Amino acid sequence: MLINYFKTASRSLRRNKVYTVVNILGLSAGIAICLVIFAIIRFETGFDRFHTNQDRVYRVVTRMAKPNGGDVMAGSVSVPLPGVLSAEIPTIAAVSPFVQIPDMEVRLPEEHSLLHKTFKEKKGIFAVTPAFFQLLDFTWLAGNPAVLADKQALVLTRETAARYFGDWKKALGQTIRLGADLQLQVSGIVERPVNTEFQFDLLVPFIATPYAANNDWGGLTSVYQCYVLLTPKADVAQVDRQLAQLAKKYLPAGLKNVFLLQPLQDVHLSQLPENIAAHGITPDRVRAMWCIAGFILLIACINFINLSTAQVVQRAREAGIRKVLGSNPGQLRLQFLVETFILVLFSCLLGFSVAGALLQPLGAMLGVPLPRTELFLVTTGLFLVAVLVTVTLLSGIYPAMVLARTNPVSTLKNRLLQQRSDGFFLRKWLVIFQFMIAQALIIGTLIIVKQMDFFRTTAMGFEKDYIVNLPMPAASLSAKRDLFHERLSRLPQVSAISFNTAPPASDDNWWTDFKFDNSPRSSDLNAIHKAIDTAYLPLFQIPLAAGRNVTANDSVREFLINETLVKKLGYHQPEEVLNKRIEMWGFMKGTVVGVVKDFHATSLKDAVAPLLLFNFKDPCFNATVRLTGTDLSAAMRNVEKTWEEVYPDTPFEYQFLDDKIAGFYTREMQLSMLYRLFAGIAIFLSCLGLYGLASYMAVQRVKEVGVRKVLGATVANIVVLFSREFVVMVGIAFMLAVPLAWYFLRQWLHSYAYSVGLPWWLFAAGGLMALLIAMVTVSFHALRAAMANPVKSLRGE
């Protein structure tokens, strides 16, 4: 018997192809997007969940008081802190620093190198103690944590060892040189999963670094973090109080920093600048994605239910014939439930398949690995079963009940059209709800695109076009820098050259405190500092507000500060700070000789920061080259050739400044593309809802249209009559969407120091786009109803 129901349902679905395809497409699209969003959220919130002691591992962070009130958090700590934690706080079972060693040259034994003698590791080298593996669970393929007690040991990940030597097993025992003077032997190989905040490629012993002998409690460096393992019964609040007491005990007088614990599970989403694997997903964005997933699934389910219930009037005669031929109400109800079940089942299977196909392309777009295994989880199966049962019952029971209890005489005389107007009002409001969400997403997408354009096109206070940065080999800098400068200056495509620590805007800025105007104590202000040469300001076309540029002098220190620092120091005119003394780090002393106009040393997401520029050649490990802009490919080939002549053993690396600045907003750009996809899906699903409602209305009003045409109504009159109701619905949805979008977009834009605001015309543009899409969607049914032969629709009267 049940097989017959399935056969009959299959025939019915094949006969109503448009209804079947539209229903399956809509629901499967909603399910696919939900599954993709679930996979993204699971990946981002699943970092470091595989560690046995994850609930007892904490990062020690620093809360710093701002001079003008408020606090700012940092993921770094004072360098000597790990050395005293275990002795001072008994409930700390283990402690390990986690120190990044950036921009390090890795030189392999020549006989084992595959493609290069030297690799440049920008972010993958870290220093840890053996206790690091007491805190965290990483699988050792060879060796054990004890090797990190040896100053000469080196631990590689499987992938890094294979990259260096072809096979990780060949790496064991090999000697590798890091930088100019650190020669280590590969003593261990570990596996590092993708979803961990500890994105190391090479691990060196902490005792082999200068940090092991550093006893400076006053400074913070962004590359230095500390993780601890608490005992099982430790009281976190009590440990926080003890850390606060340690800060008072050891930090210099006047420094109001406080140390706190941050749970390991919160590290990845906390968005502190020290986070290694941060992908730009904040808790707020996770909640926003949950909401989007819920709304899209809700829109898809509403469409499915609307289209299914709209079939009542079109299936009435079929139900009447079945009753005349002997079907009882229970059989009719089961028949329509089976049809709905088949549709929802196909939608779930198709949605699952589409989600699997989308995961890897979307992962590549977002810069995160999203393996298909994220879908093969128990939660995915439970979600699909819940959708299958819920949607089948909600969309199948109503038409089954209505058609099962109708009078066959009435249905065979086409009277159900006049009788079944109930539920139409509800269907209208469901469509309005759909378009409210869709329009809110459209408006949000327009604002996001506008904000991204603002980031990309707004002037930052310096020239960034045709400028390329070359990281210099530190060991050879002093010996060969002048030769490199002289060779580059011969190239016709090179117009200017500067040696500095960083370009004007960088995502790796260094901050420092300083003494101003011969003060005996450091200022409450911290400022970004950059070492520059005399060519820096002309090359980047940074204007002066007062004073002059620094001079080429190795013994006399001269400082430039920006207008923001002038104001924060309490001065009103830039000329007032000229010839004032500045002292940094106890030995860097000099005079303010100029004030530069404000420029953005960080991204436009942040306010202009206080800035110190000074002439100091030793730390200038960045070469900046300004090109003429003619034939960039040939210019870069010549620059590379010059590099290879001067530094034959060092790989050539470069990055255009405009690309570096665009990288500040990579995550925002990726998320904006994702939101565009979500908005497109929401519009598609809303249009399906309009299509279903328009189809229902066309059937409901077929005789009315016939009468109007007989009485002289034109096609234009009928189209306007048919479309007017939809215009009203889209208008109501727009009025509901505007405050919703305004509230959430205002919250989002407030996270940026510089934004485009919320211009009214973007809201209006979003509404007009939705109206145009809606009219295109209903025009098919409107035109078909208007052009139908009235004789056919009135023949039964």
N, C-alpha and C positions, 0 to 999 in steps of 0.2 A: 504493500500500500504506500509506504513512504517513498519507494522508488518512483511510483507513479506521480506523486506530488512533485518530485524533482524534475521528472520529464516534462510535466505540464508547465512548471515554472520556467524551465529552460526554453520551451517553445514560446511562451509569452514574452520573455525577455528578448529573444531573437526577433520577435515580431515588432516590438517597440524599441528599435535599435537606438534612436536618438535619446530616448529616456534612459536606456541602460547605459550608454556611453557617457552621457552627461553626469549621471549619478556616480558611476565608478570613477570617472576622472576627478570630480570634485572631492569626493571623500578620500581617495587615494592620495591626492595632492596634499590635503590637510594632514593625513597620517604620516606621509613621508617627511614633511617639514618638521612635524613634531618629533619624529624619531631622530632626525638630524640635530635638532636643538638639544634633545636629551643627550645625544652622544657628545656634543660640544660641552655641555654643562658637566656631564660625568667626567670627561677628561680633565677639565679645568679644576673641578672640585676634588678630584681623586689624587692630587699630587701627594706623594709620600704617605699614602695610606697602607703601604705594604710592609712598613716597619713594625716589628713585634712590639716595640715600646713607644709607638707613636704618641700615645696619650700621656707619656711621661717626659717627652722630649720638648724642650723649649729653646727659642732663640732669646738671648739677652739683648734688649734694645735700649736706646737712650732717649729720654725725653728732655728736650732742651727748651729753656724759657726764652721767648723772643724779647728783644729790648722794649718793644712797644706793647707788650702784653700778649698772652696766649702761649701755646706750646707748639713745638714741632717735633715729630718723631724721626729717629734715625735708626737704621738696622745695624749700625756699627757701635763699637764700644771702645773705651780706652784700652790701649794695647796691653798694659800689665794686668788687667782685670782677670783673665782666665787663670793666671798663676796664683791668685789668692782665693778663688771661689771655694774650692774644696776644703781648704783649711778654715775658712771663715764661716761657711754655712754647712753644717753637718748633713742636712737633708739633700745636698747635691751629691749624687753618687758618682758622676763622671762629668768631665768638662773637656771640650776641645775647641780651639779656634778654627776658623775656616777662612783662610786668607787667600784672596785672588792675587795672582802675579800676572798683570796684563802685559800684552805686547812683548812677548819673550821669543827670542830666536832659539829654535831647537835644531841643533846640528847633530846629524847621525854619523856613525862610522861609514866612511866612504864606500867600503866594499859591500855594505848592506843597503845603501840608499837605493830607492827604486827610481824616482823621477827627479828628486832634488837632493842636494846635499844639506839644504837648510829649509826648515819649515818656520813659518811665522804663526805662532799661536797667540791670538789676540785675547781670548777670554777663558781658555780651557785649563790653565795651570793653577793649582791651588796647593796651599801648604796646610797640613793637618798633623795631629798627633795620633798615636796608636789608639787612643780612647775614642777617636771619631767613629771607629767601627764597633765600639761598645755601645754607642748611642744608636747607630743606624745599621740596617741590615742590607749589605751588598754582598753578592756571591763572589767568592774568591775562586778563580780558575787555577791560579798558581800562587804560592806564597801565603802569607798570613799578615794580620795587622802589625805583628811585632817588628816587621822589617822597617816600619816607619820610625823606629827608635834609632836607626842607623843614619848618620848624616849623609852617607854616600848612596842611600837607597832611592829608588824611583819606582812608582807604581803606575801602570798604564791601564786604560780600559781596553777591552777586547777590540773595539772598533779602531782605536788609535794605534794599537800595536799592529793590527792588520794593515792600516794605512801606511805605517812607517816601514814595515818589514815583509808585507805580503801575507804572513801567517803569524798569529799571535804567539805561537809556540817558539818561533824563531827569535822573538824579542827578548826572551829570558836570558839574563847574563850579559846583554849588550850594554855598552857604555854610551851614554848620550850626554852631550854638552848643552847646558841651558845658559844662554847669554854668554858673557865673556869669561866667567870664572867658576861656573858651577858644573862640575862633572860628576854624573851620577850613573849608577848601574841599575838596570831594570831587574827588580827583585820580586815583583808581584804583578798579577793580572786580575782585574775584577770586571764583573758585569755591571753596567749602569743602565737601569731602565730609563725610558723616555720621560715618564711622568714623575720626575723628581726635581726639586728645587736645586739640588746639588749637581749642577751641570759641569762636572769635571771631566777632563780628558787625561790629564797627568796629575799625580799627587806626589809632592815632595815632602820630606820631613820638615816639620815646623822648626826644629832645632837648627836646620841648615839655613834659615833665613835671618835677616837682621832683626826681625820682630822679636826673636827669642831673647835678645839682650836689651830690648827697648824698655825703659822704665818711665816713660813720659805719660803721666796721667792726664795731662791737660788737652792733648790733641785728639781728634777723631779722623780716621781715614775711612773712606767709603768701602775700601776693599777688605776691611778687617771686621769679621763677624765672630760671634761666640755662641756655641750651643751647649746646653747642659742636659743631663739626665737626672731627674729627681728620683728619690727613693719612693717605693710604692705608697707609703702613707704620708708623703710630704704635703704640707698645707701651702698652696701656691700663694695665697695672700700673705702668709707669714714670711715666705721667701722674698716676696716683693718688699716687705718692710725691712728685711735684713739687707737687701740690695740697696735700698735707700740709705741705710745707715753706712754701708760701705762707701757710697758716693760721698757722704759727708766726711768720712774718715780719710779718704785717699785723694779726692779731687782738690786742686788748688783752691785757695780762698777766693771767693767771688764767683766761682764757676758753679752755676746752679743746676747742673745736669743731674738727672735721676735715672738709675738703671731699673728696668722692668722686665718681666717675663712675657714672651709672646708664644702661644702654643704653636707647635709645628704645623698643625692643620691650617692655621691662619696665615702662614708666611706667604704662600703663593698668591693669595688674593689681596694682600695688604697694600700693595702698590708703593712700598717704600723704595727709594732709589737704589738701595743696596740689593734688592731682589735680583737673583741671577737669571731665573727662568720666567720672569714676569711677562705675560702676554697681553697685558692691558685689560684683562677681565677683572673688574671690580665686583664686590658683592652687589652693588646697585645694578650693574649690568647683568649679572646672573639673574637677579630678580626680574629685570626687564625682559630677559629672554624667556623666563618661565611664563610671564604674562603673555608675551607674544605667542608662544607655543599654545597656551590655553585658549587665547582668542582665535587663533587660526583653526584649531581643532573645533572650537565651538561654532565658528562660521561654517566650516565644512559639514558638521553634523546638522546644523540648522538647514543648510541647503538640501541635504539628503532628505531630511524629514519633510521639508516643504514640497520637494518634488514628489516624494512618495504620497503625501496626503493629497496633492493636486491630482493624482491619478484616480481619485475616488470617482469624479464625474465622468472620466473617460472609460473607466472599467465597470460602470454601473450596469450597462446593458449585458455585458458578459456575466456579471453576477446574477442578473435576472434570469438569463437563459439557463445557467447552472441550477438555479433553484427550481425552475420549471421542470428540468430534467431529473430532479430528485436529490440534488445536493442539500445537505442539512447545514445550518449555520456553523457548526463546529468544523465541518470539512472546508467551508469557505474561509474561515478564519485561519486554519492551518495552511491552506493553499497560499494565501497572501503573505503569511509569515515566512513560509519557505522561500518565496520569491525574494523577499527582503533579505533573508539570511544569505542567500546566494550572492546577492549584490554586495552586501557588506563583507562577506568572506573574500570575494574577488578583490574588493577595494583594499582590504587589509594585506592580502598577499602582494598586490601590485605596489602598494605604498611601501611595504617592507623592501621589495626589490629596488624601487626607485631610491629609497634612502641608502641602501647599500652601494648603489652606483654613484650617489652624490657625495658620499663621505670623503673619499680621497681627493676629488677636485676641490671641494670646499676646504678641506684641511690644508691643501697646498695654497689656496687663496688666503687663508687665515694664518699661515705659517706655523701650523701645529699638526702633528701626525694624528690622524683619525683612522685607525685601523677598523676594518669591517667587523672585527671581533667585538667592538663596542656594542653592536646590535645583538649579538648572540648571548644575551643575558636573560636571566629569569625575569627581571623587571620588564624587559621588552615583551616577552610572552604574556605576562600578566596584563600589560597595557593593551596589547592587541585583543586579548580575550575580553577585557572590559569594554573596549570599543565595540567589538562584535556583538556582545550581549546587549549593551545599552542601546546602541543605535538600532539594532533589530527590533527591540521591544518598543522603543519610542516611535520609530517610523513605521513599524508594521502593524501595531495593535490598532491604531486609529482607523486606517482604511479597512482593515479586516473586520472590525466591529461594525463600522458604518455599512459596509456592503453586505455583511452577513445578516443584518436586521432590516434591510430595505424591502419594500413591497415590490415583487417582480413585475406586477402590472404597471406600477409607476415608472420603474426603470425602463421597461420596454416601450413606454410612451414618451421617453426623454423628459420626464418631469423632475428628475433629480436635480437638473440644473437650476430649477427655480426653488427647490426645497433645500439644497445644501449650500447655503451662504454662510453658515456658522463656521467659525475658524478663519474666515478671510481677514477679519480685522487683526487677529493674532499674527497671521502670516505677514501682513503689512509691517507690523512693528518688528517682527524678526528681521525682515529685509532692512528696515531702518537701522536696526542695531548693527547689522553686517556692514552697512555703508558708513556708519559712524566710526567703527573700528578701521575700516579701509581708508577713510578720509583722514583720520588721525595719523595713520601710518604714512599716507602720501605727504601730508603737511610736514611730519617729522623728517621724512626723507629729504624733502626740499630744503628744510633748514639745515640738516646735516651736510648736504652737498654744498650749500652756500657757505657754511662754516669751513668746510675743507678747502673750498676755493679761496676763502679769506686767508687761511694758513699758507696756501701755496703762493699767493700773489702779493700779499702785503709786504711792503718794504721793511727790512729789519734794521735799517740804519747803517748798512755797509753794502758794498758791491759783492755779489756772489756769483756772477756769471763768468764763465771761462776761467775759473780758478780751480786748480787741482792741488791736493795735499798729498805729500809723499812722506810716509813714516821713515825716519832715518835710522840707520844702524848705529846704536849708541856707542859701541866700542870704537868705531872708526870716525866718529863725528869730528872730533877736534883735529884729527890728522888730515882728513880728506874733504872737509866741508868747503874750504876755500877753493880747492880744485874743482869740486862739483859745481860750485857757484860760477866759477870762471868758464867751465865747459858749457853750462846751461845758457849763460849770457850770450854765447856766440850764436845760439839758435835764432833764426829770424822770427819764429813763431812765439818766442818768449819775450814778454814786455817787462816783467818785473819778477823779482825773487826775494823771498823773506824766509828767515829761519826763526822759529818761535816754538812755544810749547803747544799751542792749539790755535785754530782759527777763531774769529770773533764769536761764532756760535758753535757750541759743542755740547754733546750729551755726556761728556766725561769731564766736567769742570771740577777744579780743586778749590776749596774754600779755606780761608785762614782768618784768624784774628790778627790784630796789629795794634801798635801803639801810635798815637797821633799827637803831633805838636809837643813832643818831649814829655808826654804824660808818663808817670811812673808805672801805670797799670794799663793793661790792654783795654781797648775800646769794647763796648758791649756789642759792637757790630762785627759781623763776619762778612768777608767780601771774596768774590772770585778773583783769583790772581792768575796772570799770564805773563810769561817772560817773552819779550819781543825784541826786535832790532829796529833800526831806523827806517827800514823799508816797509814796515808793517802798516802804518797809517796810510801812506800813499798807495800801497798795493790794494788795500781794501776800501780806499777812498772814505776813510773815517774822518769827519771834520773836527776841528778843535773849537771849543767854546771859549777858551782862554789859554794864554801861555803858548808854549812851543812843544815840538816833538822831542823825544829823547835823543841823546847823542851816542855815537859809537865809542863808548868808553868802557874798558874792562874793569876799571878800578873805582870810578865814581858812579854811585847808584842814583838814578833819576826815576821818578814815578809819574805816571799819568793816572788820574782818577776820572770817573764819569760823573755826570750831573746828578745822578741819583745819590751817589755817595756824598757829594757836596751837601745835598739837602739833608741827608740822614745825619751828617756831622753837625747840623745846626746852622749852616751858612746859607745866605740868600743869593749871593753873587759868586760865580766861579772864580773871579779874580781874588776873592778873599782867602782862598786856600793856597794860592801860589807861594812857594818858598817855605811852606810848612814842612816839618820833619815827619817821616814815617819810619817805623821800625818793625820788621817781621822776623820771627824765629830767633831773635837775639843777635843775629849777625848781619841781617839784610837791612841796612840803614841808608836813607837817602832823602832827597828833597822833592816835593811836588813841583814839577816844572810846567805842567799843563793839565787842562781839563778837556776831555773829549765829549762830544755830543753823545747822548744816550743811544746805545744800540742794544739789541737783544743778544745777550750771551747764552741764553737758553732758548727754548722754543717759545712760540707765542702763547702757549698754554700758561706760561708763568709771567709774572710782572718783571720789569727790568730790574736786574740785580745790581747791588753795589759792585764796583769793579776796580781792581788795581792792575795796572800795566807797568812793567819795569824792565830796564835794560840789563839782561843777565844772560850771557851766551851759553853757559854750561848746560842748563837743562833744555835747550832748544832742540828737541828731537823730532821736529816736524818741519819739513821744507814745503813752502807754499809757492806755487808757480802760477803766474798770471799769463794766460795765452792771448794772442791777438784776436782769436776768434775765427781765423781763416784756416780751413782744412784741419779740423781738430784731429782726425785720424792720423794724418801725416805728422802733426805736431807731437802726438803722444808716442808715435813710433820713434821719433827723434829723441824725445825725453827718455824713453826706455833704453835706447841704444847708448845714450850718454851715461845712464845709471849703470848699465852693464860694464861699461868701460871703467868706471870709477869704483864700483862695488860688485865685482864679478861673482863673489861668493854669497851674495845676499839677494833673495828673491825680490823682484820689482813689484811693489804694491802702490796703488794710488786710489784716490777717491775724489770725484768732483765735489766741490763745496755745495752746489745746489742739490746734488743727490744726497749728501749727508744731511742737509737741512730737511729734505723731503722725508728722510728716515725718521725724523722726530715724530712724524705723524703717521707712520706705517700702520700702527694698530688702529688708529681712528679711521684711516682710509679703508682698511680691511673690514672693519665693523660697519662702515657706511655702505659698502657693497653688500654685506649680509642683510642690512636693513632694507636696502632696495629690493633684494630678492623677496624678503618677507612682505614688503608692501605690494610687490607684483602678485604674489600668491594671494594675498588678501583681496586685491582688486579682482583677480580672476575668479575667486570663489564668490565674491559678492555679485559679480556679473552672472554667475550661474544661478544665484538666488533670484536675481531680477528676471533671468530667462524663465525660470520656473514660474514665477508669479505672473509674468506677462503671458505665458502659455495658458495658465489657469484663467486669467481674465479674458483672454481671447475666446476660450470655450464658453465662459460664463456669459459673454456679451455678444455672442454671434447673432442672435435674433435682433438685439437692439441695434446693432450695426446695420443689419439688413433693412429694418424699418426706416432708419435714418437715411439710408441711401435711396430707398424708394421715395422718400419725402423730399429728396433733392440735395442731400449733403454731398459735398465733394470729397475726393480722397484726402485733400489737405485738411478739411474739417474733421474727418474721422481720425487722422493721424494725431492732430492736436488734441482731440478729445481723449484719445487713447493714452497719449504721452503725458498729459497734464498731471495726472495722478502720480506718475513716477517722478516728475519734477518736484512736486510737493514733498514726496518722501525723501528724495535726495537733499532737498533744502532743510528739512527737519534734521536729517542725519548730520548735515554740515553744522547747524547751530549747536548740536550736541557735541560734535567732534572738536570744535574750536576751543572751548574751555579745557577739554581733556588734553588736547595737544599743547595748549599754552602752558598748562601747569607743569607737565613733565619736561617740556623743552626748556622752560625757564630754569628748572632745577639742573638740567644738563648743562646749559650754557653758563650757569654760575660757577661751574667747576673750572672754567677757563678765565684767565685774567683779561683776555681780549676776545671779543666775540662780535658777531654780526647783529646781535639783538634779535627781536621778533618782529620784522616788518609786516605790516598788515597785508601787503600785496602778495606775499607768499602764501598766506592763509587763503586769500581769494583765489590765487592760482590753483591751489590744491582743490578747492571747491569746484572750480570750473572744469578741472581735469576730470573729477569724479562725475560731474554732470554730463560732460561730453561722452565719457565711457558708458554711462548709464543709457544715454539716448541711442548710442550706436547699438547697445545690447537689445533694447526693446524695439528698435526700428523694424526689425524683421517681422515680428508679430504684428506691429501696428500697420505696416504696409500690407501684409497678407490679409489682415482683417478688413482693411479699407478697400482692397481691390477684389475681395471675394464677390461672387455672383449672389445678389440678394435673393434670387429665385430659389437657390438651393437651400439657403438658411431658413426661408419662410415656407417651404413646401409643405411642412407638416402642419401648418396652421389652417 
